[in-house]
Amino acid sequence: MNYLEEQYQEIIGAYPEASTFREAIYHLQIPVYKEIFLDINYKKYPKRPKAKLIELDGKSFNLYRVVSSLRDWDIRTPLSIVGLINEIFLLIESMTKNQILIKKEFFDGLIDMCQKIHPRKLRGLLGVKNGIVSEFILPSRACTDAKKDYEILSMQTCKIPLNFSHEGTFISRPSGNHAINEKLNKIFSKRRFTMLLVHPYNTLDCIHCFDSKGDVLDIKIID
């Protein structure tokens, strides 16, 4: 049994509703909603597969930029296709429910950092891996712009190698105030989501999350 056959058997075991496209075991389509399905082609596996969402009317959406495993694909340590599909469905579920997923251990680390530097403010970027917030990037002073305090990073001076996985912004609020203002609205517009953690930082009531338009997102903490 070769790579493609192994991947196919694993997929069918996990997603029995999957069907082949033109009888090719490396090109599958899996229903997502009534009129939308996931189209995935892994003909060149272990090279990066192609994945997109397709509507019945033919419209499609490439998932390369929004799925972290596709962005960071490494031919030396390729993720199984089942693992990739699991991540895609997790992302779809969280976006449908307007949720941001974050690991409890990682969230506890953010709380600890905020408490240790209180009453100073903590600001940085949040990285998403496998659909879950799992990385915090703290910019140096050289990365900030005093004239634009709504900017978390100044791209003119910052040397952080940014990529599409840095989807979120993190801001602590030592004042305990989580009210939205014009400055925050400018910050919201920079990335897919922004997370605010307000003093005393230690309960779920202290955390608030917003999308790029300033609409509230639910936060789901997972073990």
BAKOLTOR-361866 format. One record per residue (C-alpha): residue number from 1; residue in one letter; x, y, z. Coordinates in steps of 0.02 Angstrom, whole numbers, always signed. Layout:
N
PT / miba / vexnu / east / north / up
PT / NUM / A / X / Y / Z
...
//
This chain:
223
PT / miba / vexnu / east / north / up
PT / 1 / M / +0 / +0 / +0
PT / 2 / N / +75 / +168 / -52
PT / 3 / Y / +58 / +341 / +28
PT / 4 / L / -98 / +388 / -69
PT / 5 / E / -189 / +226 / -29
PT / 6 / E / -144 / +242 / +156
PT / 7 / Q / -210 / +419 / +163
PT / 8 / Y / -369 / +369 / +69
PT / 9 / Q / -408 / +226 / +188
PT / 10 / E / -383 / +338 / +340
PT / 11 / I / -497 / +472 / +267
PT / 12 / I / -637 / +350 / +224
PT / 13 / G / -625 / +278 / +399
PT / 14 / A / -643 / +449 / +479
PT / 15 / Y / -760 / +527 / +349
PT / 16 / P / -864 / +388 / +268
PT / 17 / E / -969 / +520 / +179
PT / 18 / A / -817 / +570 / +74
PT / 19 / S / -827 / +531 / -112
PT / 20 / T / -694 / +522 / -246
PT / 21 / F / -689 / +650 / -386
PT / 22 / R / -679 / +564 / -555
PT / 23 / E / -634 / +402 / -464
PT / 24 / A / -465 / +470 / -406
PT / 25 / I / -424 / +412 / -229
PT / 26 / Y / -315 / +567 / -204
PT / 27 / H / -454 / +691 / -246
PT / 28 / L / -600 / +687 / -125
PT / 29 / Q / -752 / +791 / -87
PT / 30 / I / -834 / +796 / +85
PT / 31 / P / -1002 / +879 / +123
PT / 32 / V / -989 / +1027 / +241
PT / 33 / Y / -1164 / +1100 / +229
PT / 34 / K / -1311 / +1063 / +116
PT / 35 / E / -1240 / +1165 / -28
PT / 36 / I / -1055 / +1173 / +17
PT / 37 / F / -922 / +1038 / +14
PT / 38 / L / -736 / +1024 / +49
PT / 39 / D / -631 / +983 / -104
PT / 40 / I / -458 / +913 / -63
PT / 41 / N / -326 / +851 / -184
PT / 42 / Y / -171 / +766 / -114
PT / 43 / K / -104 / +689 / -275
PT / 44 / K / +73 / +749 / -239
PT / 45 / Y / +75 / +702 / -53
PT / 46 / P / +185 / +722 / +48
PT / 47 / K / +194 / +889 / -43
PT / 48 / R / +64 / +1016 / +10
PT / 49 / P / -113 / +966 / -41
PT / 50 / K / -241 / +1083 / -116
PT / 51 / A / -398 / +1119 / -17
PT / 52 / K / -546 / +1231 / -53
PT / 53 / L / -730 / +1253 / -12
PT / 54 / I / -846 / +1239 / -162
PT / 55 / E / -1029 / +1289 / -177
PT / 56 / L / -1151 / +1199 / -291
PT / 57 / D / -1153 / +1349 / -409
PT / 58 / G / -965 / +1328 / -436
PT / 59 / K / -901 / +1469 / -325
PT / 60 / S / -746 / +1418 / -227
PT / 61 / F / -638 / +1481 / -84
PT / 62 / N / -456 / +1429 / -70
PT / 63 / L / -411 / +1379 / +109
PT / 64 / Y / -222 / +1404 / +94
PT / 65 / R / -211 / +1568 / +190
PT / 66 / V / -336 / +1529 / +327
PT / 67 / V / -280 / +1353 / +376
PT / 68 / S / -118 / +1357 / +474
PT / 69 / S / -61 / +1182 / +427
PT / 70 / L / -74 / +1225 / +242
PT / 71 / R / +22 / +1388 / +266
PT / 72 / D / +160 / +1301 / +365
PT / 73 / W / +164 / +1137 / +269
PT / 74 / D / +332 / +1049 / +280
PT / 75 / I / +365 / +904 / +162
PT / 76 / R / +488 / +831 / +289
PT / 77 / T / +354 / +814 / +423
PT / 78 / P / +189 / +815 / +329
PT / 79 / L / +26 / +813 / +425
PT / 80 / S / -89 / +668 / +382
PT / 81 / I / -232 / +716 / +268
PT / 82 / V / -356 / +663 / +404
PT / 83 / G / -268 / +782 / +524
PT / 84 / L / -282 / +922 / +396
PT / 85 / I / -467 / +888 / +367
PT / 86 / N / -497 / +887 / +555
PT / 87 / E / -416 / +1058 / +568
PT / 88 / I / -520 / +1126 / +424
PT / 89 / F / -683 / +1068 / +503
PT / 90 / L / -630 / +1136 / +672
PT / 91 / L / -596 / +1305 / +591
PT / 92 / I / -762 / +1302 / +499
PT / 93 / E / -854 / +1261 / +660
PT / 94 / S / -770 / +1399 / +760
PT / 95 / M / -802 / +1529 / +624
PT / 96 / T / -984 / +1475 / +606
PT / 97 / K / -1009 / +1494 / +793
PT / 98 / N / -907 / +1656 / +799
PT / 99 / Q / -785 / +1571 / +916
PT / 100 / I / -601 / +1589 / +954
PT / 101 / L / -522 / +1430 / +1023
PT / 102 / I / -380 / +1444 / +1149
PT / 103 / K / -286 / +1313 / +1248
PT / 104 / K / -312 / +1324 / +1436
PT / 105 / E / -125 / +1306 / +1470
PT / 106 / F / -85 / +1446 / +1349
PT / 107 / F / -224 / +1557 / +1419
PT / 108 / D / -158 / +1528 / +1596
PT / 109 / G / +12 / +1586 / +1533
PT / 110 / L / -62 / +1750 / +1469
PT / 111 / I / -146 / +1777 / +1637
PT / 112 / D / +18 / +1747 / +1727
PT / 113 / M / +112 / +1871 / +1617
PT / 114 / C / -20 / +2006 / +1643
PT / 115 / Q / -20 / +1983 / +1831
PT / 116 / K / +170 / +1989 / +1841
PT / 117 / I / +189 / +2154 / +1748
PT / 118 / H / +33 / +2239 / +1820
PT / 119 / P / +0 / +2386 / +1821
PT / 120 / R / +94 / +2399 / +1656
PT / 121 / K / +3 / +2356 / +1496
PT / 122 / L / +46 / +2203 / +1391
PT / 123 / R / +20 / +2210 / +1202
PT / 124 / G / +69 / +2088 / +1066
PT / 125 / L / +14 / +1970 / +929
PT / 126 / L / -72 / +1802 / +942
PT / 127 / G / -28 / +1658 / +827
PT / 128 / V / -151 / +1522 / +777
PT / 129 / K / -96 / +1342 / +749
PT / 130 / N / -213 / +1201 / +697
PT / 131 / G / -360 / +1318 / +724
PT / 132 / I / -312 / +1356 / +905
PT / 133 / V / -230 / +1512 / +979
PT / 134 / S / -62 / +1448 / +1039
PT / 135 / E / +73 / +1581 / +1018
PT / 136 / F / +108 / +1753 / +1090
PT / 137 / I / +230 / +1872 / +1004
PT / 138 / L / +293 / +2015 / +1112
PT / 139 / P / +361 / +2159 / +1005
PT / 140 / S / +514 / +2254 / +1061
PT / 141 / R / +512 / +2442 / +1084
PT / 142 / A / +587 / +2458 / +910
PT / 143 / C / +427 / +2382 / +843
PT / 144 / T / +313 / +2516 / +913
PT / 145 / D / +270 / +2689 / +850
PT / 146 / A / +242 / +2820 / +985
PT / 147 / K / +146 / +2929 / +862
PT / 148 / K / +23 / +2788 / +825
PT / 149 / D / -16 / +2704 / +990
PT / 150 / Y / -156 / +2607 / +905
PT / 151 / E / -21 / +2515 / +807
PT / 152 / I / +38 / +2356 / +895
PT / 153 / L / +183 / +2348 / +773
PT / 154 / S / +269 / +2473 / +661
PT / 155 / M / +311 / +2380 / +501
PT / 156 / Q / +442 / +2512 / +458
PT / 157 / T / +552 / +2469 / +608
PT / 158 / C / +496 / +2295 / +664
PT / 159 / K / +603 / +2146 / +613
PT / 160 / I / +482 / +2009 / +670
PT / 161 / P / +456 / +1887 / +525
PT / 162 / L / +267 / +1905 / +519
PT / 163 / N / +159 / +1777 / +430
PT / 164 / F / -24 / +1739 / +406
PT / 165 / S / -32 / +1635 / +566
PT / 166 / H / -18 / +1796 / +669
PT / 167 / E / -206 / +1822 / +657
PT / 168 / G / -240 / +1903 / +825
PT / 169 / T / -197 / +2051 / +934
PT / 170 / F / -182 / +2040 / +1123
PT / 171 / I / -201 / +2187 / +1243
PT / 172 / S / -209 / +2188 / +1432
PT / 173 / R / -312 / +2321 / +1519
PT / 174 / P / -237 / +2357 / +1693
PT / 175 / S / -377 / +2482 / +1725
PT / 176 / G / -507 / +2344 / +1721
PT / 177 / N / -603 / +2442 / +1589
PT / 178 / H / -661 / +2343 / +1438
PT / 179 / A / -762 / +2482 / +1355
PT / 180 / I / -732 / +2504 / +1168
PT / 181 / N / -664 / +2667 / +1100
PT / 182 / E / -603 / +2739 / +935
PT / 183 / K / -424 / +2684 / +967
PT / 184 / L / -478 / +2503 / +995
PT / 185 / N / -583 / +2506 / +837
PT / 186 / K / -426 / +2551 / +739
PT / 187 / I / -335 / +2406 / +820
PT / 188 / F / -478 / +2286 / +783
PT / 189 / S / -467 / +2325 / +597
PT / 190 / K / -285 / +2267 / +586
PT / 191 / R / -314 / +2081 / +615
PT / 192 / R / -445 / +1944 / +614
PT / 193 / F / -477 / +1957 / +801
PT / 194 / T / -422 / +2055 / +955
PT / 195 / M / -420 / +1986 / +1132
PT / 196 / L / -433 / +2100 / +1285
PT / 197 / L / -389 / +2035 / +1458
PT / 198 / V / -440 / +2157 / +1595
PT / 199 / H / -383 / +2169 / +1777
PT / 200 / P / -390 / +2064 / +1888
PT / 201 / Y / -365 / +1944 / +1740
PT / 202 / N / -418 / +1788 / +1836
PT / 203 / T / -594 / +1744 / +1779
PT / 204 / L / -682 / +1716 / +1613
PT / 205 / D / -773 / +1880 / +1642
PT / 206 / C / -604 / +1966 / +1621
PT / 207 / I / -578 / +1910 / +1441
PT / 208 / H / -664 / +1988 / +1290
PT / 209 / C / -637 / +1954 / +1106
PT / 210 / F / -687 / +2052 / +950
PT / 211 / D / -675 / +2027 / +763
PT / 212 / S / -603 / +2153 / +640
PT / 213 / K / -770 / +2247 / +636
PT / 214 / G / -782 / +2259 / +826
PT / 215 / D / -916 / +2126 / +843
PT / 216 / V / -905 / +2013 / +996
PT / 217 / L / -833 / +1838 / +975
PT / 218 / D / -858 / +1694 / +1095
PT / 219 / I / -703 / +1620 / +1174
PT / 220 / K / -692 / +1433 / +1201
PT / 221 / I / -554 / +1372 / +1316
PT / 222 / I / -505 / +1192 / +1281
PT / 223 / D / -394 / +1070 / +1377
//
